[in-house]
Amino acid sequence: MLILLSFRFLSFLAMNSSQSYLSGYSILVPLSYLKSCSLIGQLPKDLLNLRELEDLVMEDNNFDGPIPDWLGEFEHLKTLNLGVNNFSGSIPTNLGNRSTLITLDVASNPLTRVMSEKNLAKLSKLKLLAIYSYSTLKLDFDSDWIPPFQLEGLVLGFSNPNLPAWLYTQRSIENLFIWDSSFEAPDKFWNLVSAIADVQLQNNLIHGDMSNVLLNSTYIDISSNCLKGGLPQLSANVVFVSLSNNLLSGELSPLLCGHNALNGKSSLLYLDISLNNLSGGLTNCWKNWKSMVVLHLGRNNLSGKLPPSLGLLSNLTSVHLHKNKLYGEIPPSLQNCRSLLVFNVRNNQLSGNIPDWISHGVLALQLRSNHFSGKISPQICQMSSLIVLDIAQNTISGHIPSCLGNIKTLLLNNVSHHKLSFEFPLFYSSLISDDNLELVTKGQVLEYGRNLHFMTLIDMSSNNLSGTIPPQMFSLIGLHSLNLSNNKLAGEIPNEI
């Protein structure tokens, strides 16, 4: 995800950095775009011969050495993009005097010195600033400094324990990215975030209690941090929210059923609260979230039955409830989820028969490690798009249906066309989110994400299946993994294998 989202921001930078070229300026406006050219060495000072240069984009090369201070001599420079290189040392202070600059991107370089207000002192027109470093760049801004600019986009990465105070003077930010940083998030930080449309704070060590926080951003990813307390509240503006891999606890009801439950006016498409310490039931308040497309609640301590109101989410395409303590039967109301592509409830205590009403278009059905029983209904063969059928480690009995040989996606070796990804329109571009599953092959548990659509699997192991293996199964030439072990099968292995 991180890579995808970084490209989204870089495309945003590129779109804005060339705006003067695209909005009616003469085609003779000097530009120097040498992005992703595998260039090496230090920047040549001969570039100063391009006295009228406005846009210098050297992103994604192998330049090294210090960022040269003579870059501050370009009198008309509007865009300076040196991101994704090997520049070291500090950012020249004379760049802070270049009042023409609109975009300054030095992200993803091993900068190691101190950055202060001197580096940004006179950048009154600055709109896009990226100063993320994967090394030990330290921010040492005066706490009373008020910048001369109002940013629209900001990428930060730093080794300080606190955010720079000037951040709270910014009122126009639309895109805020903070990576590889550690800080305590006070209430005023969340108040600032609530006014920003696109917020990406994943993979940091952000500390703070979320119990009394209201999230208002259209897109917000604060996964993989150290956030604790109860779940925050969501406004009607939120489309995508990921809180996964934190230390959040308590129940789902404050988020789903509280007084801010939006009375069904939610815009939420994507909710990920996996890998936390949530407890209690799934509640029965899903009627307020009918726009939901993707739901990730796996790897928590949730218990109880699946509520019938989940069936009101008719737009659901991906459901992950794995590794909880859910029990009981899957409610038939879920047959209203006709767009379902991924249904993952592995490692729970669910029981009853394998549901035969699940969408015929489903791509992945993962029911392993539960208490499902009964026979495999021939209806399962109508799921003609299946690429993953995992019903291992249950108490399923009866014969293997011979009609499994009719699953169309497995009859040909072209499964890679069925990519498990979801696209969400956001701002200047769209977000592509790849689904993922943990699959057991050859005794190993492996996670498949962006490559999930290349894996095809049928796993019926560790059940009470009997009878012979239908030869029709071996017409599935697109199948990569077949596990029928630990059953009561008899007869010969068909020659068709």
Secondary structure, 3 states (H helix, E strand, C coil): CHHHHHHHHHHHHHHHHCHHHHCCCCCCCCEEECCCCCCEECCCHHHHHCCCCCEEECCCCEEEEECCHHHHHCCCCCEEECCCCEEEECCCHHHHHCCCCCEEECCCECECCEECHHHCCCCCCCCEEEEEECCCCEECCCCCCCCCCCCCEEEEECCCCCCCHHHHHCCCCCEEEECCCEEECCHHHHHHHCCCCEEECCCCEEEEECCCCEECCCEEECCCCEEEECCCEECCCCCEEECCCCEEEECCHHHHHCCCCHHHCCCCCEEECCCCEEEECCCCCHHHHCCCCEEECCCCEEEECCCHHHHHCCCCCEEECCCCEEEECCCHHHHHCCCCCEEECCCCEEEEECCCCCCCCCCEEECCCCEEEEECCHHHHHCCCCCEEECCCCEEEECCCHHHHHCHHHHCCCHHHCCCEEEEEECCEEEEEECCEEEEECCEEEEECCCHHHCCEEECCCCEEEECCCHHHHHCCCCCEEECCCCEECCCCCCCC
